[in-house]
Structure formats: C-alpha cells, structure tokens
Amino acid sequence: MVRVEEAVEVSVNQFGEPIGFRWRNECYLVTNRPVRWFARRDWWVESARAHRGIGAGVLETEMWRLTAKHDLGVAQFEFIHNVIGNAWKLVRVYA
C-alpha cells in the first residue's frame, strides 16, 4: 500500500459513482463497482474544535475504493470525495 495525497480528475456515472480518473497524466478505467462508505475526519487536526450544530459534513467524509486498470496493469485505489466543491483526492494505492 502506498499513501498518496494528490488531487485527481474523476469521471462519474449518473449515480455519482466513479467510472474513470486521471492521475499523473495516465487515464484509468474502473473495472468493478466502486464501494462507498463514510469515515470520520480528523477534525481535531484541521481545527481547534468542531462547532456544535454545523452538520455531519464536518465529522464525516465520503470515501471510495475501486479497482481500475491502465496500460501497465490493474490496482486498487482509495479516494476521498469532498461533496462541497466536488473535489476528489487519491489517498491510497494498493498495487
């Protein structure tokens, strides 16, 4: 497993599931149905405290794991999706 913290361009289907992405000038095609879950954010690292009543978005983040292929082979990838701003970040690669 390689830990990565890089912004990536992700293409999604009509249900919001990733179907492909571009990372380090390579195009990847998703080969299975991605798995989505929610994880707790490290809010204590980002802020002194979580303010009461501002919503679950502060404490939870949307995560995706998928298998994708490109010219050199197939690997598993984990992403964080920030719904506000529709930003995707690649966080782990399992080769």
URKASUL-V438842 format. One record per residue. N is the residue number from 0. RES is the residue in three letters. PHI is phi in whole degrees, -180 to 180 (NA if undefined). PSI is psi in radians with two decimals (* if undefined). Layout:
n = <N	N>
res = <RES	RES>
phi = <PHI	PHI>
psi = <PSI	PSI>
This chain:
n = <0	1	2	3	4	5	6	7	8	9	10	11	12	13	14	15	16	17	18	19	20	21	22	23	24	25	26	27	28	29	30	31	32	33	34	35	36	37	38	39	40	41	42	43	44	45	46	47	48	49	50	51	52	53	54	55	56	57	58	59	60	61	62	63	64	65	66	67	68	69	70	71	72	73	74	75	76	77	78	79	80	81	82	83	84	85	86	87	88	89	90	91	92	93	94>
res = <MET	VAL	ARG	VAL	GLU	GLU	ALA	VAL	GLU	VAL	SER	VAL	ASN	GLN	PHE	GLY	GLU	PRO	ILE	GLY	PHE	ARG	TRP	ARG	ASN	GLU	CYS	TYR	LEU	VAL	THR	ASN	ARG	PRO	VAL	ARG	TRP	PHE	ALA	ARG	ARG	ASP	TRP	TRP	VAL	GLU	SER	ALA	ARG	ALA	HIS	ARG	GLY	ILE	GLY	ALA	GLY	VAL	LEU	GLU	THR	GLU	MET	TRP	ARG	LEU	THR	ALA	LYS	HIS	ASP	LEU	GLY	VAL	ALA	GLN	PHE	GLU	PHE	ILE	HIS	ASN	VAL	ILE	GLY	ASN	ALA	TRP	LYS	LEU	VAL	ARG	VAL	TYR	ALA>
phi = <NA	-115	-87	-130	-137	-129	-70	-135	-90	-122	-99	-123	-88	-66	-97	84	-88	-62	-121	-173	-156	-120	-142	51	63	-118	-98	-118	-114	-70	-108	-139	-76	-65	-104	-116	-152	-117	-123	-72	-80	-84	-63	-69	-82	-83	-150	-66	-162	-88	-77	-63	80	-96	106	-68	-60	-76	-96	-123	-131	-82	-117	-136	-124	-153	-107	-141	-125	-149	-57	-94	144	-123	-153	-99	-135	-121	-126	-109	-115	-92	-62	-73	93	51	-99	-115	-131	-80	-116	-146	-128	-109	-93>
psi = <2.31	2.24	2.26	2.62	1.23	2.41	2.45	2.73	2.18	2.34	2.40	2.81	-3.01	-0.26	0.04	0.19	2.41	2.38	-0.24	2.83	2.86	2.19	2.22	0.84	0.36	2.49	2.32	2.46	2.21	2.31	-0.13	3.04	2.14	2.64	2.27	2.44	3.01	2.36	2.72	2.35	2.70	1.15	-0.49	-0.35	-0.64	-0.42	2.74	-0.58	2.72	2.18	2.43	2.38	0.24	0.01	2.87	-0.39	-0.42	-0.62	-0.36	2.61	2.54	2.22	2.60	2.41	2.38	2.85	2.35	2.72	2.72	-2.92	-0.55	-0.09	-2.79	2.52	2.90	2.55	2.57	2.38	2.67	2.30	2.07	1.84	-0.70	1.96	-0.14	0.85	2.38	2.42	2.23	2.21	-0.48	2.53	2.21	1.79	*>
